[in-house]
């Protein structure tokens, strides 16, 4: 039957749009509508995420029917966000793509997900302010910072931000977005989404995935990284997430690393994004 369902999607600029798809449509049908609404050519870097009935944040699978994934589309808002963070933003060909990445960075800064030292934080905010209000004017800049919160610790960095903003006179919004990405991509937490876990000793850690491989964090500090070239297999058994490494003749470390996650579902969600990341960046090479 050609019955339609309406699905609400929140964009990166926090506006919401409603899209109509047929009841049997796969995730890709909705995703394509969102991309064409945005006139976005480089859609491959993005995805739609939502909270499923287990209260977990998951990605909409583009190949599976939407209604198999979302029981009650009326009650749900999907979020259009960056899914794959490339190591180098010069791979992004279009100004629009860079603008959307800049919006993602703005979100990650505001919610404390993208942590960095004070001068990087102040510099990032100064580029955002330049992009939003243009050339420096002390009164206007101060007022704007009082009305808009870009980072949790903004009040203490006020003078630093103002000092940096002063230096950006003449910079266009597109140049500001470019500079924002230039600084952000060098940060340890750039594009990192932490998945809580514990090691064999019961130490609390987080696992994450990046273009280069699987990362291990303690708090916001990276303590280990397993490049794709070293990983032979990723799998999970119940709550255990397993990383099987290629045998390394020079080192005597064990070839299978084991992490405990909150549930089998947590393992599966993380495993799936790892597999997708690996495939995505292999295609790029």
C-alpha positions as CSV (number, residue, x, y, z in Angstrom):
1,X,0.0,0.0,0.0
2,X,1.2,3.5,-0.7
3,X,0.5,4.8,2.8
4,X,2.8,7.5,4.0
5,X,4.4,8.1,7.4
6,X,5.6,11.5,8.7
7,X,9.0,11.5,10.3
8,X,10.5,14.5,12.2
9,X,14.2,15.2,11.8
10,X,16.3,17.7,13.8
11,X,18.9,19.4,11.8
12,X,22.4,20.5,12.8
13,X,21.2,24.1,13.1
14,X,18.5,22.8,15.6
15,X,15.6,23.4,13.2
16,X,13.2,20.6,12.7
17,X,11.7,19.3,9.5
18,X,9.0,16.8,8.8
19,X,9.5,14.3,5.9
20,X,7.0,12.0,4.3
21,X,8.1,8.5,3.3
22,X,6.1,5.4,2.3
23,X,5.5,2.9,5.1
24,X,7.7,0.3,3.5
25,X,10.6,2.7,2.8
26,X,14.1,1.7,3.8
27,X,16.2,4.2,5.9
28,X,17.9,5.4,2.8
29,X,14.7,6.9,1.4
30,X,14.4,9.2,4.4
31,X,18.1,10.0,4.4
32,X,18.0,10.9,0.7
33,X,15.1,13.3,1.4
34,X,17.1,15.0,4.2
35,X,20.2,15.4,1.9
36,X,18.2,16.8,-1.0
37,X,16.3,19.2,1.4
38,X,19.8,20.5,2.4
39,X,21.2,20.3,-1.2
40,X,23.9,18.2,0.3
41,X,26.1,16.3,-2.1
42,X,28.6,14.8,0.4
43,X,26.0,13.0,2.4
44,X,28.1,10.0,3.0
45,X,29.7,11.6,6.1
46,X,26.4,12.0,7.9
47,X,23.8,9.8,9.5
48,X,20.5,9.8,11.3
49,X,20.5,8.8,14.9
50,X,17.7,8.2,17.4
51,X,16.9,6.7,20.7
52,X,15.4,3.2,20.3
53,X,13.0,1.5,22.7
54,X,15.9,0.3,24.8
55,X,16.8,4.0,25.4
56,X,20.0,3.5,23.4
57,X,21.3,6.0,20.8
58,X,21.6,4.1,17.5
59,X,22.0,4.9,13.8
60,X,19.2,4.4,11.4
61,X,20.2,1.5,9.1
62,X,19.8,2.8,5.6
63,X,19.2,-0.7,4.1
64,X,16.5,-1.9,6.5
65,X,12.8,-0.7,6.5
66,X,12.3,2.3,8.7
67,X,9.3,0.7,10.5
68,X,11.4,-2.4,11.4
69,X,13.7,0.0,13.3
70,X,11.3,2.6,14.7
71,X,8.2,1.2,16.2
72,X,6.3,4.5,16.7
73,X,7.7,7.1,14.2
74,X,5.1,9.7,15.5
75,X,6.8,9.9,18.9
76,X,10.4,10.1,17.8
77,X,12.8,12.8,16.5
78,X,15.7,11.6,14.5
79,X,18.8,13.7,14.5
80,X,20.9,14.4,11.4
81,X,24.5,14.5,12.5
82,X,28.0,13.8,11.4
83,X,28.7,10.1,11.5
84,X,32.2,9.7,10.0
85,X,34.9,12.2,10.9
86,X,37.7,12.3,8.2
87,X,41.2,12.9,9.4
88,X,41.6,15.8,7.1
89,X,38.8,18.3,6.5
90,X,40.4,19.3,3.1
91,X,38.8,16.0,1.9
92,X,35.5,17.9,2.3
93,X,34.9,19.4,-1.1
94,X,31.9,21.7,-0.5
95,X,31.5,24.7,1.6
96,X,28.1,23.4,2.8
97,X,29.7,20.2,4.1
98,X,32.3,22.2,6.0
99,X,29.5,24.4,7.4
100,X,27.6,21.3,8.7
101,X,30.8,19.9,10.2
102,X,31.4,23.3,11.9
103,X,27.8,23.1,13.4
104,X,28.7,19.6,14.7
105,X,31.8,20.9,16.3
106,X,29.8,23.7,17.9
107,X,27.4,21.1,19.4
108,X,30.3,18.9,20.6
109,X,31.9,21.9,22.3
110,X,28.7,23.2,23.9
111,X,27.9,19.8,25.5
112,X,31.4,19.2,26.7
113,X,32.0,16.3,24.4
114,X,34.9,18.0,22.6
115,X,37.3,18.9,25.4
116,X,40.5,20.8,24.9
117,X,42.9,23.2,26.6
118,X,41.8,26.7,27.4
119,X,43.6,28.4,24.5
120,X,42.2,26.0,21.9
121,X,38.7,26.4,23.4
122,X,39.0,30.2,23.3
123,X,40.3,30.2,19.7
124,X,37.5,27.8,18.6
125,X,34.9,30.1,20.1
126,X,36.5,33.2,18.6
127,X,36.1,31.6,15.2
128,X,32.5,30.8,15.8
129,X,31.8,34.3,17.0
130,X,33.5,35.8,13.9
131,X,31.4,33.6,11.8
132,X,28.2,34.6,13.6
133,X,28.6,38.3,14.2
134,X,31.5,39.3,11.9
135,X,34.3,41.7,12.6
136,X,35.3,42.6,16.1
137,X,33.5,45.2,18.2
138,X,34.2,44.9,21.9
139,X,30.7,45.8,23.2
140,X,29.0,43.6,20.6
141,X,31.3,40.7,21.2
142,X,30.9,40.8,25.0
143,X,27.1,41.0,24.7
144,X,27.0,38.1,22.2
145,X,29.1,36.0,24.6
146,X,26.8,36.8,27.5
147,X,23.8,35.8,25.4
148,X,25.3,32.6,23.9
149,X,27.0,29.8,25.6
150,X,29.5,28.0,23.4
151,X,31.5,26.1,26.0
152,X,30.8,25.1,29.6
153,X,33.7,27.2,31.0
154,X,33.0,30.3,28.8
155,X,32.9,32.9,31.6
156,X,36.4,32.3,32.7
157,X,37.7,32.5,29.1
158,X,35.9,35.7,28.2
159,X,39.0,37.9,27.9
160,X,40.9,35.2,25.9
161,X,38.0,34.8,23.4
162,X,37.8,38.6,23.0
163,X,41.5,38.8,22.4
164,X,41.4,36.2,19.7
165,X,38.3,37.5,18.0
166,X,40.0,40.9,17.7
167,X,42.6,39.2,15.4
168,X,40.1,37.8,12.9
169,X,39.0,41.0,11.2
170,X,38.1,40.5,7.5
171,X,37.5,36.7,7.9
172,X,34.4,35.4,6.1
173,X,32.0,32.9,7.7
174,X,33.4,30.2,5.3
175,X,37.0,31.0,6.3
176,X,35.9,30.8,10.0
177,X,34.4,27.4,9.4
178,X,37.6,26.3,7.7
179,X,39.7,27.5,10.6
180,X,37.4,25.9,13.1
181,X,37.9,22.5,11.4
182,X,41.6,23.1,11.1
183,X,41.9,23.5,14.9
184,X,39.3,20.9,15.9
185,X,40.7,18.0,13.8
186,X,44.0,18.1,15.8
187,X,42.3,17.7,19.1
188,X,42.4,14.3,20.8
189,X,38.6,14.3,21.3
190,X,37.7,15.4,17.8
191,X,34.8,13.2,16.5
192,X,35.2,10.9,19.5
193,X,32.0,9.2,20.9
194,X,32.8,7.4,24.1
195,X,31.3,4.0,24.8
196,X,31.8,3.0,28.5
197,X,33.6,-0.3,29.2
198,X,35.9,-2.0,31.7
199,X,39.1,-3.9,31.2
200,X,39.8,-7.4,32.6
201,X,40.9,-5.8,35.9
202,X,37.6,-3.9,36.2
203,X,39.1,-0.5,35.5
204,X,36.6,1.9,34.0
205,X,37.5,2.9,30.5
206,X,35.8,4.0,27.3
207,X,36.1,2.6,23.8
208,X,35.8,4.8,20.7
209,X,36.3,4.4,17.0
210,X,38.0,6.7,14.6
211,X,39.2,6.7,11.0
212,X,42.4,5.1,12.1
213,X,41.0,2.3,14.3
214,X,39.7,1.5,17.7
215,X,40.7,3.8,20.6
216,X,40.8,3.3,24.4
217,X,40.2,6.3,26.7
218,X,40.5,6.8,30.4
219,X,38.4,9.9,31.1
220,X,39.3,12.2,28.2
221,X,42.8,10.8,27.7
222,X,43.6,8.3,25.0
223,X,45.6,5.5,26.6
224,X,45.7,3.1,23.7
225,X,45.0,2.8,19.9
226,X,44.6,-0.2,17.7
227,X,45.1,0.7,14.1
228,X,43.0,-1.2,11.5
229,X,46.1,-2.7,10.2
230,X,46.7,-4.4,13.5
231,X,43.2,-5.6,14.1
232,X,42.4,-9.0,12.8
233,X,38.8,-9.3,14.0
234,X,36.3,-7.5,16.2
235,X,33.5,-9.5,17.8
236,X,31.3,-9.6,20.9
237,X,30.0,-12.4,23.2
238,X,27.2,-11.3,25.4
239,X,28.7,-8.3,27.4
240,X,32.3,-9.0,26.2
241,X,33.8,-7.0,23.4
242,X,36.8,-8.7,21.8
243,X,39.6,-7.2,19.7
244,X,41.7,-9.9,18.1
245,X,45.0,-8.5,17.0
246,X,47.3,-9.8,14.3
247,X,50.2,-11.7,15.8
248,X,53.2,-9.3,16.3
249,X,56.5,-11.2,16.5
250,X,58.3,-8.4,18.3
251,X,55.9,-8.0,21.2
252,X,54.7,-10.6,23.7
253,X,51.3,-9.0,24.4
254,X,48.2,-11.2,24.2
255,X,46.5,-11.3,20.8
256,X,42.9,-11.0,22.1
257,X,41.9,-8.0,24.2
258,X,38.7,-8.2,26.2
259,X,36.5,-5.4,27.4
260,X,33.2,-5.6,29.4
261,X,30.4,-3.4,28.3
262,X,27.1,-2.6,30.0
263,X,25.1,-5.1,28.0
264,X,25.1,-7.2,24.8
265,X,23.2,-4.4,23.1
266,X,26.0,-1.9,24.0
267,X,28.5,-4.3,22.5
268,X,26.5,-4.7,19.4
269,X,25.9,-0.9,18.9
270,X,29.7,-0.3,19.3
271,X,30.6,-3.3,17.1
272,X,28.4,-2.1,14.3
273,X,29.8,1.4,14.2
274,X,33.3,0.0,14.2
275,X,32.5,-2.2,11.2
276,X,30.9,0.8,9.4
277,X,33.9,3.1,10.2
278,X,36.3,0.5,9.0
279,X,34.4,0.0,5.7
280,X,34.0,3.7,5.2
281,X,37.6,4.7,5.5
282,X,38.8,1.7,3.5
283,X,36.7,3.0,0.6
284,X,38.4,6.3,0.9
285,X,41.9,4.9,0.6
